[in-house]
Every structure is written in C-alpha cells, then in structure tokens.
Amino acid sequence: MTTPAAEPFRGAFTPVTEEVTAFDLSVTGTLPPELTGRYVRNGPNPLVPDDPRNHLFLGEGMVHGVRLRDGRAEWYRNRWVRSAGVSKVLGERRRRGAAVARADISPNTHVIGHAGRTFALIESGFRPYELTEELDTLGPCDFQGSLPAGFTAHPKLDPVTGELHAVAHATRFAFVQHLVVSPDGLVKRIVNIPAPHRPVMHDFGLTERYVVLYDLPVVNSLAAAAAREQSVYSWEEGRSARVGLLPRGGTEVRWFEIEPCWVFHTLNAYDDGDRVVIDVVRYPRMFGDLRLDGNSLPTLDRWVVDTVSGKVTETRIDDRPQEFPNVNPALVGAPHRYGYAATVPDMHDYFGPYAGPAGHGAADLERGPVAGHALIKHDFAHGTAQVREFGAGHYTGEPVFVPSAAADGEDDGWLLAYVHDPVRGASDLVVLSAQDVTGEPVATVHLPVRVPLGFHGSWIPDPS
C-alpha cells in the first residue's frame, strides 16, 4: 500500500492507507452549539491503490466523519465500508448478509441518515450498507426485506412528508425503478419504468407533483458488463436525450426532448404553474472513454419544461465549471433562491499532487501544485454569485448546507466541507456562514489526517 497510486487515484484522490480515530479535535473559531450531530462523507479509497484496473468510480468506499456536540469536535473517524471483499483483504469475518459474488460491493458514493440509521450508498443495482453511529459496518441492508433489488446513490428526502425517494438503475434490468421509502425505513411504493436501452440515471429531480427523470445518451453496456470491464457506462453516439415527468402517485411518464448531454447531479427542481423548473450541472458529453479528463467540463444550466406546449427551454446560468450542487434541504422540490456548488478545475489539477508533505502518498510531483478550489453561492433572484477561494494547494469537494434551527431566511445556516490544508498536509472541516461565504470561517476543525477528494456527504443531526 506504499507504492504510488495508479491512474486515477493520485493527486487529490490519492488514497489513505490507515483507519484513524481521534478525539477532542482542535478548533479555530467557535462551533455553533446547535450543530450537534455528525458530518459524514463517502468516497472511493482503494485498498490496493496501484491496481491498474482502478477507475475513479470504483474503489472501496471509505466514510469520513466528524462528531460535533455542545460547541466541541468530539471525534474524527475514517472507516472502509466492509463488503465481503474488503473484510477478506483486511483479514476480518464477513459481515452478516454480505455476499461473495459480484453482487457485493463496498458502497463509495454517498452516506445518509434515515429512520434513525446510517447508510452508505452506491448505484447500479447494489444495496445500501448500514453503518453504526461510529461508522463501523453492520452489513448490507434491504430495508427489512422491502427493497426488491438495488438502490441509488442520490435519494431525495421530501421535507414535507419525510419520505425518501429514489430512482434505481442496473445493467441487468430493462427498466428503472422509482422507489419511495417511508419515514420509518420501509419501501412502500415501487414503479417500474420500461427502459430496454438501459439508460444510466445517476440522479433525478423531485418536485411537489413530479419525479423528474433523465434519459440521456449514457447507457449501461451489456457487452462491457459481460467482459467485466472497469466501466459499464458508455456514451451512445446518435442517441437522443429527453427529460421525463412521472406524476407522484402515477405510473406513466411523459417525455420531452432536450439537447444530448449528460447530468451527474441536480441542484433542485420545482413546479411553477404549468411549468417545471430544473437546475442541473450539465456536461455536453461524458463517458466517451474510461477517464474523466477526456470529456467535457460542466456548466450550471436551467431547463424549463412547459407541460402545455411540450417544449423545453434550456438556459445557461453559469459557465464556470462546477459540480456537487446543493440547496437548503428544506426547499428540496420547492422554489429556491440560493444554490451552492464546488468549482471543478481542469481535471489535471485533480490528478496532480495534493501538495502534502512526504510520506502522505504524493505522486507525480513534476506536475506542479494543485490549483486552488472554491465554493460558489448562487443567488438566482439576482443572477449573481459569491465565490469563496481557498488558495493554491487547497482542495474541497461538495458543500453541505445545514439550516439554522431558528432560520429567518433561506440562506440562514452554515456550509460544511472538508478542505485540504497543504501546509499541515491534513484536512479541515470548515464551517462557513452561508449568508457570508466570503468571510472568515465560523469555525475550522483541524483533522489529524488528509481526507482525499471524494463524492457525497450529509449532515446527520442528533434526534431532537
């Protein structure tokens, strides 16, 4: 595990090789006492980083978490998600329910809390894995037998009903599934949507009336799956693109044509009379090859679906490359004024060195320091944006918005994100005021180790 990481697990994605537990973390500034809970984030962290078969979307999942309580940072933990394969490599007994077949995988894309439980998630037909509060693996979960197959990495919690919505796809199925998980953690509704061409639906949108589906030119390749290739996703040249509206409670999808593109993530969607507004991070093309740096950079776009005329208006909101968009979770499916995202530099910046000290897995030092990353706060009402720069050598991923308990405005709360500090060779949990993202951090929790760039995370508050 000490050899340089294979493409693409180098630079800011260079894996860590140890599980760490640290208590009573040092804090600069003052943590708001009402931030009582856990900030957790998942991402790929291969057990064998120099394996030439590695791909950015593969690699065993590692969850990083910080517990905050009463203005203190009580602990930091990082833990691999124990699939059967991970347990075998680590010399441990297999967790209950873990399979030894290909259907078993270490979820590496997201981690959420629901129904008082914690789940590590991945897409493509695989099950969630349940974790303890301390991020140890309990085992795969099928929601007490109510989940028929796999789940998704991007469920959306309806803030009004407390239901968790999901759209799941898998190579082996000629359909996608809309799933609704009740507030007590049981799948209570399943709608199979015919999709014989096996489109990849990485994310979706949710409004008060609709589930918003993306049928784009990226498909699950049966040939690649049969050959056990690194990636089973491929861009199918000549295939059209469309956005679909599935009425909540309905079974029939109405489809609308759009320009061919790819969407990893939805910022938010909402109903506006006879129209549906959808804000997405849009790529002109993706999965043309197995590497991300051979593809197009993303922009923030708005699609407005007119359900009367049947037309979709596509508008560019911001042409700065960005990803991992978020809104105040209380406004999921409702009109929003603000949105948050992380900038996406040239992919070579991601895969260059992370500018850490020797002994932390630095690679390819001839490429120079990683460019500084930033967080963006969009004000859609005024068409403006605030940008929080972190400086050369720093990198950050998805910002997670946590609303204030007594919020008097949509942006009254905090943004939480892991930010790598190249001076310390370790990462910080940075807490920013969402109303003043360019100001000094409200608090900075200093972690004892580096957190590699990863994918998605959540704020999981303690039960009130």
N, C-alpha and C positions, 0 to 999 in steps of 0.2 A: 504493500500500500504506500510505499515511499517513492515509487517511480513517478515520473511526470505523467499527468493525466492525458488520456487520449482525446482527440477531437471528438466532441466539442467541450469536454469537461476540463477546461483550463481557464486561465484568466479569472474573471469574476465568478465563473462557475466551478472553479477548482474545488473538488470535494474536501470535506474534513474527514479525518480518519478515526476520530475518537468520539465517544459519547461522554458528555460533561454534565456535571451537576454542580451548581454554585449557589451559595446562599448570601443574603444580605448584600445585594449589589450596590455599588457606589452610584450616587445620583447627583448630577449637577442641575440646579434649579429646584423647583418644587412640584412634586407629583400631585395632581388634584385628588383629594381624598375620595371623591366619588368614582374614580377609576379603580374599582375593586373587581378583579376578575383576572382573566388570562388573555394575553395577546399571543396567538399561535400562528405559525406559518409553515407550509409544506413546500417541498421541492425535491428534485432528483439529486441523489447523493450516492453514486455507485460504490458498491463495496469493493469492486475491482476497477478503479478509475482508468487504468491503462488498457482495458479490454478494447480491442479495435472495433468491436461490434457496437460500442456505445453510441447512443443517439440522444439528443437533448431531451426528447420526450420519454426516454426510457431511463433506467437508473432507479435504484431502490429509493423509496421515499424516506426522507428524514424530516421530522417535525421539530421545529424550534419554538420554545415558549418561554414567556416571562410572566410570573405571577405578581400582580400589584395588589396591595391592600393597605388601607389607612395611611396613604402617602409614602409607603415603602415599597421597594422592589425586593420581594421575599426570595425569589429564586429564578434561575435560568436553567433550562434543561434542553438537550437535544437528544432525540431518540430515533433510530431506524424503525420503520413500521415492519413488524415481524410477519412477513409472509412465510410460507413453508421454506422457500428458498433462502431467505435471509436467516431464518433460525438455523438452517443447516450450516451455512457458512460460519455463523457465529458459535456453532457447537452447542446450540440450545435445543430443547424439546419443541416440537411443533405445537403452535397454539391450537386450541380447540377449533374445529371446523376448517382449518387451513388444509388446502388440497395440495397434492404433489404434482398434479397435472398442469397443463398450460393455463387452465382457468384460474390459477392462483397467481397473484401479482402483489407487489408492495406498492400501495397507492401513493403517488408522488405529486399530486396536482393541487389539492385543496385540503383544508381541515376546518370543520364547522362544529358548532354545538347545536343540538336539537333534542327536545324532550328530555333535558337533563343529562344527555350523553354527548360524547365527543367522537366524531367520525373523521377518519382520513379517507379522501375520495380520489377516484380516477375515473375516466370514461371508458368507452369501447366495450361495454358489456360486463365489466368487472364489479364486484361487490365492494361496498364500503368496509373498512376495518374499524372496529371500535377501540378507542384508547381510554385509559384511565385519566383522572384529573392530572396525574403526574406524567402523562404522555407515554406510559408503558402500554404495550399492545395486549388487548384481551383476545381479539380474533376477528374473523370476518363476520359480517352482520347481514341478515336478510329481513330485518325489521319484524322479528318474531314470526318468520315464515310467510309474511305478506308480500315480500319482494320476489317477483317471479324469476327474474334474471339479474341483469346488471343495473347500475345506477348511472349517475353523471358526476362530473367534477364541478358543475355550475348550477346547483339548485338555487331557487329563489324563494325567500321567505315572504309570504304575504303578510304585511304588518297589520292588516285588519283582521284576518281570520286566524293567523298563526299557523296556516298550512304551508308546507314545504313543497314547492312544485319542482319537477324535474322533467327533462327530455333526454331519453337514453337512446343510444345507437350502438350497434355492434356489427362487426363484419359478417357474422353468421346469420343475421336476421335480415329479411327483406322488408322490414318495417322499422319505424322508430316508435318509441313509447312515450306518451305523456303520463306521468305518474304524479299523484297527489298523496303526500304523507301527512297524516293528521298531527295535531299538536302533541298527541301522546305517543307518536312514533310508529304508527301503523299505516301501511299503504292502503288507502281507502278507495282509490279510483285509478283505473288503467284504461288508456285509449291507445289502441294500435293504429298507427297511421301508415298506410301502404307506401313503401319506398323500395321498389325492386332494384333500383340502381344503387342502393346502399350509400346514400349521402352521409358525409360526416357533419353532424350538428354539434359542434363543440360548445355552443352557448345558444341561448334563446332570449326572448323578451317576455315580459309579463305585464299586462295592463288590467284594469278593473274588469274588462269584458273579454279579453283575448289572451291566448298563449300565442306568441309570435315566433314562427319557425323560419329557419334559413335553409333553403335547398340550393346549395352553391356548387360550383364545378369540382370541388374536392370530394372524392368518394373513397369508400373502403374497398381496397383492391383484393379480390378473392385470390388472384394469382400470387400476389405478394404474401398474403397470409399463408397460402399453401406452401410457398417456398421458405416461410419463416424469415422473411426479410426484416431488416431493422424497423422500417416504417411501412405500414399497410395503407397509408394515405397517399393519394396521388391526384394531381390536377388533371382533369379530363378535358383536353382541348376540344372546343366546339360545343361543350355542354352549356346550356343556358342557365341563368340564375333566377331565383324567384324567392319572394317572401310570402309566408302563409299566415293566415289568421284562423286559429282554431278557437271557436267560442268556448269559454269556460263553461263546462257542463255539456258541451256538444261533442260530436264525433266527426263532423265533416269540415275539412279545411278549404278555405277559399284562397287561391294562389294569385299572386301579382308579379309580373315580370319586372326584373331590375337588370342593371348592367352587370356582367360577370365580375365577380370579386370574391374575396374571402374575408370572413369575420371570425376572429377569435372571441371577441368579447363585446357585450352590450353595456353601455353606460346606464341606460334606463329606457323605458318605453311608457307611453301613457295615451289615453283616449282624449280626443279633442273634438267633440261633436261627432260628425260622420267621418272624421279622420283619425288615424293612428300615427303618433309621432314616435320615431325610433332613433335613438342616438347610438351609433356604433363606431368602433375602431375598424376601419376598412382598409384592406390590402387589395391592390389591383390584381395581384397574383400570389399564390402560395403553394408550397409543396411541388414545385417544379423539379426539385431534387431532394435529397435527404438532408441537405444543410439549409439552415435558415438564411445564411448570408448570401445565397444565390437568388434571393427573392426580393420582392418589393417592400418598401418601407410603408408604415401605416399612417393614416390621417384620421382625424375625427370628423365624421360625416353625420348628416341627419337625413333620414328617409321619412317622408310623409305619405302615408297610404290614404288615398281618397277612396272610401268604400262605395261612393256613389258613382264616380266616373270610372273607377277601376284602374286609375293611374297612380304611379309612384313618383314623387318629386325627390330628386337626390341633390343635396346641397352640401358643399364643403364648409365645415365650421372652422377648422383649424388645420393648417397643413404641416404643423410641426409633428415629426414622428413621435408617437406616444402610445402607451399601452396600459393595461390593468386599470381601466376606468371604474369609478365608483360614485355613488351618491349617498346622501343621508339614507340609512336603511328604512327610516320611517316613511320615505317617499318612493319606495320601490313600487312601480305600477301607477304612480301619480305624477302630475306635472311637477317639474323640478326647475329651480333657477340655477343651482350650482352643481358642478361636477368636478371630480378630481382624477388625476392620472399621473403616471410617471413618464418622463421623456424616454425615448428609445434612440440612443446614438447609433452611428454606424455599427453594424454587427461586429466589425473588427475591434471596436472598443470593448465590447463584451468579452471577446475571446482573447484579448491581450492580457498582460499580467495585471493582478489586482493591486500591485504596488505595496505588498506586505513585506515584512522582514523575512530574512532567510529562515528556512525551517517550517514555513507555513504552506508549502506546496506551490510556490510561484513557478511559472513556466513561461517560456518564450520571451525572455526579458528584452530581446532585441526590438520588440515591437513598441517599446515606449510605454508611458504610464496610461492607465485607463482615463478616458475623458470624464469630466465631472458630470454626474447625473443630476436631475432636478425633478421636483414635483410641480404640477400645474393645478391651479384652481381656476376653473372656468366660471364666468358669470354670463349665462346665456341671455339674461334680460338685457344686458348692455353690450354683449358681444366683445367682452374684454377678458383678460386672463392675468392672474398673478403667477409668477414663476419663482419658486424657491430653489436657488442654486446651492449646491453643497461643496463645490470646488473640485479641482483636479484630484484624481485618485480615489474620490468617494464614489460609491455606487449605492443605489437604492432601488427597491422594487415597488410593489403595489402599496399605495397609501390606503389605510382603512379608517373610515370616518366613524367616530364614536360621539353620538349626540349627548349634550349636557342634559341632566335629569330635569332641569327647570328651564329648558331652552325657550327663548323668546324669538327665535329666528331660525331659518333653515340651516344656516351655517354656524349656529351656536353649538360648538363642540370642539373636538380635537381630531387631528390626523396623527395616526400612529404608523411608523415604518421603521424597519431595520435599515441602518445606514452604516456602511463600512468606513472606518476611520483609518486611513493609510498610515498615519503617524503611530498609532498604537498597534497596527496590524491586527485589529479586532473590530468588532461591530458595536454599535449603539442602538438602543431603542429610543428613537427621537419622538417626542410628543410636541406637536405644533398646535397653536391656536388656529382653528380652521377659519376664523374671522381675520387673521393676520398671518398668513403663511410665510410672508417675507420677514417677519420679525424674529427676534430671538426665540429659540425653543422654550416652551413652558418648562420642560424637563428633558434631561438626557440620561438614560440609564446605560451605564457602561458595562458591557458584557465582557466576560473573560476570554472569549474566543471569537473567531471570524464566523459570520453567517454567510455562506455563499449565496449568490443570486438564486432565487427560486421562483415559485409561481404564486399561489394564493394563500391568504390567511384570513383570520377572523378575530374580532374581539368577542370573547365569551364572558359575559358578566356573571358574577355570582348571583344565585337566586335572591330575589328581593324579599 
